[in-house]
């Protein structure tokens, strides 16, 4: 069964930026790194639900724009002294198109 949802061409997501996808239950931020890797996570920081899609991407992490929490894009885990996590979803690029699997959270917090 194919559970991958087409999001957008990779070049429509800015490098070191994100695009937000809205579902019935949440917003998902789809991030693109400087090396064109993609990650999909719940668009809510585990601290105070800050919009992670508006944060600064560095390496495989994003810094929340509200209180500077750093969140690992692959695991959804807060980094450093902070504790908490946010849901992540499988993401891939196939023939220049970004897909995410909305039905199977890679990590549920």
C-alpha positions as CSV (number, residue, x, y, z in Angstrom):
1,X,0.0,0.0,0.0
2,X,1.3,3.4,-0.9
3,X,1.1,5.8,2.1
4,X,3.3,8.6,0.7
5,X,1.7,12.0,0.1
6,X,3.2,14.3,-2.5
7,X,4.1,17.6,-1.0
8,X,6.0,19.7,-3.6
9,X,9.0,19.8,-5.8
10,X,12.1,20.0,-3.7
11,X,13.1,23.4,-5.2
12,X,9.9,24.9,-3.9
13,X,11.1,24.4,-0.3
14,X,13.9,26.9,0.4
15,X,17.3,25.6,1.5
16,X,17.5,26.0,5.3
17,X,13.8,26.7,5.3
18,X,10.4,24.9,5.6
19,X,7.0,24.6,4.1
20,X,3.9,24.0,6.3
21,X,1.4,21.3,5.5
22,X,-2.0,21.4,7.4
23,X,-3.9,18.2,8.3
24,X,-7.1,17.9,10.2
25,X,-5.2,17.5,13.5
26,X,-1.9,19.4,13.2
27,X,0.5,21.4,11.1
28,X,3.6,19.6,9.8
29,X,6.7,21.5,8.9
30,X,8.7,20.0,6.0
31,X,12.3,21.2,6.3
32,X,15.1,21.2,3.7
33,X,18.7,21.3,4.8
34,X,21.7,22.8,3.0
35,X,22.5,19.4,1.5
36,X,18.9,18.9,0.2
37,X,17.9,16.4,2.9
38,X,14.2,16.6,3.9
39,X,12.6,16.1,7.3
40,X,9.0,16.3,8.5
41,X,8.0,17.2,12.0
42,X,5.1,18.5,13.9
43,X,5.2,22.3,13.6
44,X,5.0,22.8,17.4
45,X,8.0,23.1,19.7
46,X,7.6,20.8,22.7
47,X,8.3,23.7,25.0
48,X,5.5,26.2,24.3
49,X,4.3,25.1,20.9
50,X,6.3,27.7,19.0
51,X,6.1,27.5,15.2
52,X,9.3,25.5,14.3
53,X,8.8,26.3,10.6
54,X,9.7,29.9,11.4
55,X,13.0,28.8,13.2
56,X,16.5,28.8,12.0
57,X,17.7,25.6,10.4
58,X,21.3,24.5,11.1
59,X,22.7,21.1,10.2
60,X,20.0,18.6,11.1
61,X,18.4,20.9,13.7
62,X,16.0,23.8,14.0
63,X,16.0,26.5,16.6
64,X,12.5,27.5,17.9
65,X,11.9,31.2,17.2
66,X,10.2,31.7,20.6
67,X,12.7,30.5,23.2
68,X,15.7,29.2,21.3
69,X,15.1,25.5,22.0
70,X,17.0,23.3,19.5
71,X,15.1,20.4,18.0
72,X,16.8,17.5,16.1
73,X,15.0,17.2,12.8
74,X,15.5,13.5,12.5
75,X,14.3,12.4,16.0
76,X,12.2,15.4,17.1
77,X,14.1,15.4,20.4
78,X,15.1,18.7,22.1
79,X,18.9,19.1,22.2
80,X,21.2,20.2,25.0
81,X,19.8,20.8,28.5
82,X,16.2,21.0,27.2
83,X,13.9,18.0,27.4
84,X,11.0,17.0,25.3
85,X,10.1,15.9,21.8
86,X,7.7,16.5,18.9
87,X,6.3,14.0,16.4
88,X,8.3,13.2,13.3
89,X,7.2,11.7,10.0
90,X,9.1,9.8,7.3
91,X,10.1,12.0,4.4
92,X,11.8,11.4,1.1
93,X,12.7,12.9,-2.2
94,X,11.9,10.9,-5.3
95,X,12.7,12.3,-8.7
96,X,12.9,15.8,-7.3
97,X,9.5,15.6,-5.5
98,X,9.1,15.6,-1.7
99,X,6.8,13.1,-0.1
100,X,5.9,12.4,3.5
101,X,4.1,9.5,5.1
102,X,1.3,11.0,7.2
103,X,-0.1,7.7,8.4
104,X,3.1,6.3,10.0
105,X,4.7,8.7,12.5
106,X,8.4,7.9,12.6
107,X,8.3,9.0,16.3
108,X,5.2,9.8,18.3
109,X,5.7,11.8,21.5
